[in-house]
Amino acid sequence: MQYFLLIFGFFAAISTYHLFSSIKNSWKKFLGIAILTFLSLPTVVGNLWEFYGKNALALVSNQELEALNFLKQNSSPKDIVLTKPFDRWSYLAYPHQPWPISVWNSTAYVSAYTSRQPTLPMKARSKF
């Protein structure tokens, strides 16, 4: 989803540029840019507040970082790391954020920290 938003953001920017380039009246162009900016601000401010606010949404504990570092140093780069399947309701066990990153979202943080190949879920693997 994030890649989709990134790529289509570029398409939206190009389309917006072409749209405003076709408007000859400078007041209409200014008004259109002002309206677009005004409508975009709440989303931008909300994202900044959510992702860069006081509290982190998720964290990786020091113990887990040590374990991931140990795994990286004591395994072959071609090894496959098995992880617990993501349970989208596991965050309910924690009363408030920051949650452990393993319950926050389905991420590839183990692969990122260890430089090892991730596993595919059994359903996805059976399709190949």
The 8 nearest C-alpha neighbors of each residue, nearest first, counted from 0:
[[1, 3, 2, 4, 5, 6, 7, 8],
 [2, 0, 4, 3, 5, 6, 7, 8],
 [3, 1, 5, 4, 0, 6, 7, 8],
 [2, 4, 0, 6, 1, 5, 7, 8],
 [5, 3, 1, 7, 2, 6, 8, 0],
 [4, 6, 2, 8, 3, 7, 1, 9],
 [7, 5, 8, 3, 9, 4, 2, 10],
 [6, 8, 10, 4, 9, 5, 11, 3],
 [7, 9, 11, 5, 6, 10, 4, 12],
 [8, 10, 12, 7, 11, 6, 13, 5],
 [11, 9, 7, 13, 8, 12, 14, 6],
 [10, 12, 8, 14, 9, 13, 15, 7],
 [11, 13, 9, 15, 10, 14, 16, 8],
 [12, 14, 16, 10, 15, 11, 9, 17],
 [15, 13, 11, 17, 16, 12, 18, 10],
 [14, 16, 18, 12, 13, 17, 11, 19],
 [15, 17, 13, 19, 14, 18, 20, 12],
 [18, 16, 20, 14, 15, 19, 13, 21],
 [19, 17, 15, 21, 16, 20, 14, 22],
 [18, 20, 22, 16, 21, 17, 28, 15],
 [21, 19, 17, 18, 22, 16, 23, 15],
 [20, 22, 19, 18, 23, 17, 16, 28],
 [23, 21, 19, 20, 24, 28, 18, 27],
 [24, 22, 25, 21, 20, 28, 27, 19],
 [23, 25, 27, 26, 22, 28, 29, 21],
 [24, 26, 28, 27, 29, 23, 22, 30],
 [27, 25, 29, 28, 24, 30, 31, 23],
 [28, 26, 30, 24, 29, 25, 31, 22],
 [27, 29, 25, 31, 26, 30, 19, 22],
 [30, 28, 26, 32, 27, 31, 25, 33],
 [29, 31, 33, 27, 28, 32, 26, 34],
 [32, 30, 28, 34, 33, 29, 27, 35],
 [31, 33, 35, 29, 34, 30, 36, 28],
 [34, 32, 30, 36, 31, 35, 37, 29],
 [35, 33, 37, 31, 36, 32, 30, 38],
 [36, 34, 32, 38, 37, 33, 31, 39],
 [37, 35, 39, 33, 34, 38, 32, 40],
 [36, 38, 34, 35, 39, 40, 33, 41],
 [39, 37, 35, 36, 40, 34, 41, 42],
 [40, 38, 36, 37, 42, 41, 35, 43],
 [39, 41, 43, 42, 37, 38, 44, 36],
 [42, 40, 44, 43, 39, 45, 38, 37],
 [43, 41, 45, 40, 44, 39, 46, 38],
 [42, 44, 40, 46, 45, 41, 47, 39],
 [43, 45, 47, 41, 46, 42, 40, 48],
 [46, 44, 42, 48, 43, 47, 41, 49],
 [47, 45, 49, 43, 48, 44, 50, 42],
 [46, 48, 44, 51, 50, 45, 49, 43],
 [47, 49, 52, 45, 46, 51, 50, 44],
 [50, 48, 46, 47, 52, 51, 45, 56],
 [51, 49, 47, 48, 52, 46, 56, 55],
 [52, 50, 47, 48, 49, 53, 55, 54],
 [53, 51, 48, 49, 54, 50, 47, 55],
 [52, 54, 55, 51, 48, 49, 50, 56],
 [55, 53, 52, 56, 97, 96, 51, 50],
 [54, 56, 97, 57, 53, 58, 96, 52],
 [55, 57, 97, 96, 54, 98, 58, 50],
 [58, 56, 97, 98, 100, 99, 55, 103],
 [57, 59, 99, 100, 97, 60, 98, 55],
 [58, 60, 100, 99, 63, 61, 64, 57],
 [61, 59, 63, 62, 58, 64, 99, 65],
 [60, 62, 64, 63, 65, 59, 66, 58],
 [63, 61, 65, 60, 64, 66, 59, 67],
 [62, 64, 66, 60, 65, 61, 67, 59],
 [65, 63, 61, 67, 66, 62, 68, 60],
 [64, 66, 68, 62, 63, 67, 69, 61],
 [65, 67, 63, 69, 64, 68, 70, 62],
 [68, 66, 70, 64, 69, 65, 113, 63],
 [67, 69, 71, 65, 70, 66, 64, 72],
 [70, 68, 66, 72, 67, 71, 73, 65],
 [69, 71, 67, 73, 68, 72, 74, 66],
 [70, 72, 113, 68, 69, 73, 74, 67],
 [73, 71, 69, 70, 74, 68, 75, 113],
 [74, 72, 70, 71, 69, 75, 68, 76],
 [75, 73, 71, 70, 72, 76, 78, 77],
 [74, 76, 78, 77, 73, 71, 115, 72],
 [77, 75, 78, 115, 74, 114, 116, 71],
 [78, 76, 75, 79, 115, 116, 74, 114],
 [79, 77, 75, 76, 115, 80, 116, 74],
 [80, 78, 116, 117, 115, 81, 77, 118],
 [79, 81, 117, 116, 82, 78, 115, 118],
 [82, 80, 118, 79, 83, 117, 84, 116],
 [83, 81, 84, 80, 118, 109, 117, 85],
 [82, 84, 85, 81, 86, 101, 120, 118],
 [85, 83, 82, 86, 120, 105, 81, 101],
 [84, 86, 105, 87, 83, 102, 101, 104],
 [87, 85, 88, 89, 84, 102, 105, 90],
 [86, 88, 89, 85, 102, 90, 104, 105],
 [87, 89, 86, 90, 91, 102, 92, 85],
 [88, 90, 91, 86, 102, 87, 92, 93],
 [91, 89, 102, 92, 88, 93, 103, 98],
 [90, 92, 89, 93, 88, 94, 102, 95],
 [91, 93, 90, 89, 94, 88, 95, 102],
 [94, 92, 91, 90, 95, 98, 96, 89],
 [93, 95, 92, 91, 96, 90, 98, 97],
 [96, 94, 93, 97, 98, 90, 91, 92],
 [97, 95, 98, 56, 57, 55, 94, 54],
 [96, 98, 57, 56, 55, 58, 95, 99],
 [97, 99, 57, 96, 100, 103, 58, 56],
 [100, 98, 58, 101, 57, 102, 59, 103],
 [99, 101, 57, 103, 58, 102, 59, 98],
 [100, 102, 99, 103, 104, 105, 85, 106],
 [103, 101, 90, 100, 89, 99, 104, 98],
 [104, 102, 100, 101, 98, 57, 99, 90],
 [103, 105, 102, 106, 101, 100, 87, 85],
 [104, 106, 85, 107, 101, 103, 102, 87],
 [107, 105, 108, 104, 101, 100, 109, 103],
 [106, 108, 110, 109, 111, 105, 117, 112],
 [107, 109, 111, 110, 106, 112, 100, 101],
 [110, 108, 112, 111, 107, 113, 67, 117],
 [111, 109, 115, 113, 114, 108, 107, 112],
 [110, 112, 108, 109, 114, 113, 107, 115],
 [111, 113, 109, 110, 114, 108, 67, 68],
 [112, 114, 71, 110, 115, 111, 67, 109],
 [115, 113, 110, 111, 112, 76, 71, 116],
 [114, 116, 110, 113, 76, 79, 78, 117],
 [117, 115, 79, 110, 80, 118, 78, 114],
 [118, 116, 110, 80, 79, 115, 119, 81],
 [117, 119, 81, 120, 80, 116, 79, 82],
 [118, 120, 124, 123, 121, 117, 122, 81],
 [119, 121, 123, 122, 124, 118, 84, 125],
 [120, 122, 124, 123, 125, 119, 118, 126],
 [123, 121, 125, 124, 120, 126, 119, 127],
 [124, 122, 120, 121, 126, 125, 119, 127],
 [123, 125, 121, 126, 122, 127, 119, 120],
 [124, 126, 122, 127, 123, 121, 120, 119],
 [127, 125, 124, 123, 122, 121, 120, 119],
 [126, 125, 124, 123, 122, 121, 119, 120]]
